[in-house]
Amino acid sequence: MPNKPILPRSIVHHALNLFGITLGALLAAMAIRVFLIPNELIDGGVIGIALILGRLYGNEYLSFFLIALNLPFLFLAWRFIRRSFVLHMLVAVILFAFFLSLVQHLPAFEADPLEAIVIGGGLLGAGAGLIIRNGGCTDGTEILAIIINRKKGFTVGQVVLFINIFIFGAYGLIFLDWHIALRSLMTYIVAFKMIDIIIAGLEELKSVLIMCSQPEKLSKIITHELGLGLTFIKGKGGYSGEDRDILFIIVERLDLSELKEIVLREDPSAFMAIENLHEVAYGRTARIALSRKARLSLAKRLIGKGAL
């Protein structure tokens, strides 16, 4: 009989998510206490508003401001999104507020402002990215943006950008210092980019649709020379009405140039549509197949270069 897992997969999954949210909350709290507050920097969204209130009324109340400002958005998430998300968000907000109080006496980083922007923004983005990647959230403005997107049609990015421009503008007006507002905007940009890296990873994957005259021949050449898997999609010419096969390939950025060279070499009239991929998810069987294919591809390249 196959060995049964000691713990159900769901319990392990939730435990890993909780660990990721906890680690992310700790990193984000350290970024705010060590880098942002000593250098009078703020983040966007609810955290930014909480930091403004903290500077006005005392940073020792920062955890209270964070929880109080997120309460209306927790209600909106419960009402309009899904209740399981509310639980993850509540855990993330409580942990974040707890760590903000716990690390408030850490030594401040008061050095070059550019270093504070890059390191603080990167650390904050890493923490927020871990929280989001594990199903949590500490910024209620994204919930508001999702609701507005459903009701009015504006994109989530447009709503979040508008809210943050208002927050950074208000920060400059309240303290009559546009330098801190601009430096805070730079910190937000660094954090935003780091969130993307944490969630999507450093690998840049592309999806490629290839329409050519000889798909069977081209598929064999691509498989042989690049070691890439591909899929045939049945299509039909809109003008000619002819049935044709379309090749669908997922390729890493480093292999994209070679793929285009092979396709245009074999069929100069071929048409390629290339898109960025945010993420690729696959099951265990596909993972094994991809792993074997990657090893075969690497072996072929090493043999071709005389390394083996």
Order of alpha helices (4+ residues) and beta strands (2+ residues): alpha-alpha-alpha-alpha-alpha-alpha-alpha-alpha-beta-alpha-beta-beta-alpha-beta-alpha
